[in-house]
């Protein structure tokens, strides 16, 4: 069972630093998704379909 952890993040004030932080967060999320997909015991075609669905959902969420 996983335990919740609390993290305090002091956001950078400079726009360039915020963009750099966001890029790092995005990479961590992408790595987590790839790792999860690689562990699934299903055909590659299903993994690709799932990844496509995640991408489409993320695009739709950004439009809202």
N, C-alpha and C positions, 0 to 999 in steps of 0.2 A: 504494500500500500504506500502510495506517495504522500508525503507531508507537504502542506503548503508552506511557502517561505515568503517573508516580507522583504522587499527590496526598496531602499530609498534611492531615488535617482535625482540628482541635481541637474536640471536641464541646462545645457550651455546657452549662453545669451547670443553669441555670434551666429548669424545665419549659416555660415559655412560649417561651423561645428555641429549645428543641429542637423544639417544635411548629412554630415559624416556619421553622426550617431544613428540617424534613420537608415542609412545604407548598411550599417553594421547590424541593426535589428532585422532588417529585411533579409540579410544573408543568413542570420541565425534561424529565422523562420523557414527559409528555403531549405536549409540543411536538415532541419527537423522533419520537414515533409518528405524529402528524398529518403532519409533514413527510415522513416515509417513505411514508405512504399516498398523499399528494398526488403523489409522484413516480412511483408505480406506473402502468403503462400497461395498465389493465384497467377494466372498467365500474364505475360508482359502486356498483352492487349488490354486486359482489365485494369492493370496498373496505369497504363497510358490514358484510358478512358476516365479513370478516377482523377488523375492529374489534370486532365482537360476540364473536368467538372469543377475542380478546386479553382483553377484559373478563371473560368467563366464566373464563378460565384464571387471571386475577389473583384473582378471588373464590375460586376453588377453592384456590389456594395460600395465601390468608389463613386459610382454615378449617383447614388442616393444622397 
